[in-house]
Every structure is written in structure tokens, then in C-alpha cells.
Amino acid sequence: MLTVAYLANQFPSQVEPYVADEIAELERRGVHVIAGSVRRSGEVSPRAADLVLLPVSICVLFRAAWLCLSRFTVLAPLLMRIFFRGKERPLARFKAMAHTFLGACLAVRLERLLVRHVHVHHGYFGSWVGMTAARLIGAGFSFTLHGSDLLLHSAYLDTKLDFSDFCLTISEYNKRFIVGRYPWAEDRVVVSRMGVDVPSTDHRGSGTRDDNRLTLLAVGRLHAVKDHAFLVRACDRLLKLDVAFKCLIAGEGPERRALEALIRRLGLTKHVSLLGHVAHEDLAPLYESADLVVLTSRSEGIPLVLMEAMAHGRIVLAPAITGIPELVIPGKTGFLYQSGSMQDFTDQLLFIKSAISSEVRSLGNAGEPIESPLRWIGHAARIHVLQNFNRSTNLRNFADEFLSRVATQGQGVPDENFVLQQI
């Protein structure tokens, strides 16, 4: 049986359901997956981590130190990169050294488990830890890149690519970005899209309207990179333009107090509501009651929230950054605005509000809405997700690609297990 160590910075995590999905799909294919988490997670999940790296015991520390000394030649290329190459600052180099030792600690935990391949989800420091461990135990290594781990925090990406067997990434944009900077890695970079479940029923138009207010919905962690403050300031503009609206923000995070203060200062307490954490199973009614699902992030991969909203036939408005235009095709499956442009964002809101008002005025005598451009966009959005961002289809594609790449690692090795080569 093929044994794979699958490492995440924190597992399980409600905001990263795709990690558990990929592990489950590999296990369904007969792979023995050791689910690893760098940090302990306080979340309850049907699939818990098999291995938690931190905190590290004294025994593991001593064994890791001996492993580093006894296999120094394996670590030498990494140490040469840390100390003598690149333009990283001293603090980044110090962190890389610490992560190298954590990799040795992980290797100690994995070396007796017959791990053949180490995969790390996200390109943050956990990918250096996993890469180091893989080298020390003689296993293959791969990792997945999303958005900010590539575009904002890509320290030592050249080395990670150099020592990887393959790299998965979630969009064509990401692949172009990587290959544009590291053309020699083109053959090992593979696009592996995420996906969501598409409801069997098309709910377009199922929401009930009790007034003529524009209902905006934003779903996401209250973190600075999500820039919900931008949305709140846009709501202030709508209020000053006498636009009737309500804005719901579902999510929890470190920016909550700052957002509450901003909402109070702008006099928006009757118009903008922070709903806090909303369980995933409770999001569907929110999507279906929203006129428009908005995203205001500064950095993203291709957000699941947009996929889910579109799967429900909702109209979405998002920044034209990274891989989002692969999902949201302007005027066809949704709307885009120039990232950071308040004017463009509010112009798009006003245009969509006008289109919705026109649709309401076009109600037939039977009370059924006449087909309008917005309804066709909602329909096209749902079909686009069904065909290209379908969870079950993309998980199968992920496992097919993953296993085919892992299988080729041992080709040409005389004493390789023939059965494993055929997996």
C-alpha cells in the first residue's frame, strides 16, 4: 500500500475544507494517508490529524539533531541556499533555519512509517518543513499553492520547486505566474482546480423580496486581506446616494472590533450587520436571499465562496485579480471591478441595483419574472461551476494526477516495488 504524509499548517480547519476532501479522496483510492498538522487544531472533525508536529518533545529534538548530523550531506543544498544565495533578509534566513530543524523533527516522526511521498498544502513555512523531512527520509515531495502563499509570501519558492517532484496550483493564472519567474519548472507545475457541490435545484429567483432594498452578502474571515472595511466604506457611499440597501457580512476574525467601530462611526448600524461565524450548512439560505454576493479581498486564489454563490445562481461582484476572472467572466457569469477602485466598485453596485429594479418592474401578471440579462447570468454562472468547478469531478482529477505523478517517482529503480508503480 502506498503511504503518503499529507501536511497542513493546521488540520482540520473549517476554512480549508479542501484539505480533508483531498485526503478522503486519496484514502478512497486505497492510499494510506498520514494526515499531519504543524499546529494543533481545536476544531472537531470526522477526520482528525494523525500527527501533530508542535509542540516537539525533548526526545524528538535530540533525535532530530542526530539526524541532521548523520545526514548532513542531504541538508547541505538547503543550508547553502539559506546562507549564501537569494536576497532574503536575516530574519527570513533565521526562520528558514528553524523550519529546517522542524523538518528534521517531522522526519523523525515519519521515518519508521514507510512514507513514500510527502505532500504539503499551501506554500507557507510548512512546505519547507515537509520538503526537508522528505529529503531526510528519502521520500518524494510536492506541494499546493493557492494565492497569498504564492503572491505575497513566496519565500524560497525557487528551492521548493527545485526539490519538488511536482507542484499543484489552483488556477491558470498561478501557473503563468510561477512559470514566468521559474521557466525551468514548467513541466512540474500542474493546475488542480478546487470545486464545490452544486445544488440539484436551480434556486434563481427563489428568494422573497419584502422591500426594494439591495441585499448584499459577503462571506469570509474578518481578516485584513479580505478588506471588509472597503465594503463598509462602499456602503457609506450608497447611503449618501440614497440607495436602499442592507449588507450582511458572515464571518469571524481579528478585524471584527475595527469593523464594528467603522460601522458605528459611519452611522451604518441599521444597514450593515456582522453575523459572526455561520456554519457552512446554514449558508445556503443566506445565498438564496441575497441579490448580490460581493468579495473585496486584496489577494485571493479562486475563492470557494464565489463558487458556492454561483452554484446557487447568485450574481457575484469580485475584484479582477489573480485567478478570479477564470471563474467570474464579466457580463457572462458575474461582474468584476478594478481592485482597490471605490468608484468602479460603487458604479458596478449601482448598475446591478438598476438591473434588479428593472427586473422587478418587469414582473408579469402571473407574478413570474420575465427572463432578464441578470437571470441569464445567474444561470450561466451555475452551469460554469457545474462544468469547471465541480467538487467531485475536480477531486477525481486531483487524485488521478497526484497518483500518476507519484507512481513515476520510482521508475527506473531496479528494486522498486512493482505493485506500487502500478498504483
Helices and strands as residue ranges (DSSP letters): E 3-10, H 17-28, E 32-39, E 51-52, H 58-70, H 72-84, H 90-110, E 117-121, H 125-137, E 140-145, H 148-151, H 157-162, E 166-169, H 172-181, G 183-188, E 189-191, E 214-219, G 224-226, H 228-240, E 245-250, H 256-265, E 272-276, G 280-282, H 283-289, E 292-294, H 304-311, E 315-319, H 324-327, E 335-337, H 342-361, H 373-388, H 391-407, G 408-410, H 418-421
